Amino acid sequence: MLEQKIKESIREIKDFPKTGIFFKDITPILKNPVLVNEIADELVKQMSALKLDAIACMESRGFWFGMLMAQRLNIPFIPIRKLGKLPYDTLSYTYELEYGKATMEIHSDALKKGWNVLVHDDLLATGGTACAAAELIKMQGGVVAGFSFVVELSFLSGSERLEKYSSNIQSLVSY
Amino acid sequence: MLEQKIKESIREIKDFPKTGIFFKDITPILKNPVLVNEIADELVKQMSALKLDAIACMESRGFWFGMLMAQRLNIPFIPIRKLGKLPYDTLSYTYELEYGKATMEIHSDALKKGWNVLVHDDLLATGGTACAAAELIKMQGGVVAGFSFVVELSFLSGSERLEKYSSNIQSLVSY
């Protein structure tokens, strides 16, 4: 039921950001505050068995539901951002893309050793960014408690890359 | 009291993003979910006299409290993003920076004519980005109902530039 409502609110954009990609645009969801509320509730419910100390969310679309989840869970929100965006001392992790490289950063004081940290983003594709987030959490002595996504592109097998960090990988809808 | 708590959680970063700027880093606030909740409550309370149809929030830091405000107000959340980030048809507005130009975009179906739209960002500096958001709202026939910020750098007089759109300009702390 919720899955159906989400899919009806996702818009497919051909050739964005580059030719050959059908981008899943979740911004129509944001126009519907009742649906946003239901999604945030469900994202949190999927993780209710975990004892979480913080949630790490990826710039920028991961910020949308990530802040709502952090508030519902009453835990710190940790922004994971692209190179050069975080102002304080950072740790960084560089990973390969299809063409070129990308670097993600976390503030060096973002979490404490031993914290159970949930990774959240709006969408799981190949899993490169989520892996980078997991590495950044581990570099600070944190434990990757799981991964939470609104949408999963299961045909890209991103979850297989994440399993070495945590087998707790959840999404609300998959394609 | 709240103002004091916010100021204690804001970190000043010298020379970020460029030499001569003392950047106000609000990410330490995000580590404190109780304070985040209080801030979101107060941001909404400041606008309680308005009948709002939507809230437009600026990428990326404006997304943090913007989503919480949209949920409390039970209204649509409109992302305003940098050039090339929004996947669907967009309207764009280019404005002058100290050196060079910047372009902000809004989805062409983001709002309906006559809607009262609140503009939110984490910080008001010179007001260039907030003006761009106001212009994008007006281009779609929307009404700029007001401006909401967590932090205002009042010595930069950004609010003076915003007054032609709405005299309702609020922030929780100012420097």
Interface residues (C-beta under 8 A of the other chain):
Chain A: R11 I13 F16 P17 F23 D25 T27 L30 K31 N32 P33 V34 V36 N37 A40 A54 E59 S60 F63 W64 F65 M67 L68 A70 Q71 L73 N74 I75 P76 F77 I78 P79 R81 G84 K85 L86 P87 Y88 H107 A110
Chain B: R11 I13 F16 P17 F23 D25 T27 L30 K31 N32 P33 V34 V36 N37 A40 A54 E59 S60 F63 W64 F65 M67 L68 A70 Q71 L73 N74 I75 P76 F77 I78 P79 R81 G84 K85 L86 P87 Y88 H107 A110
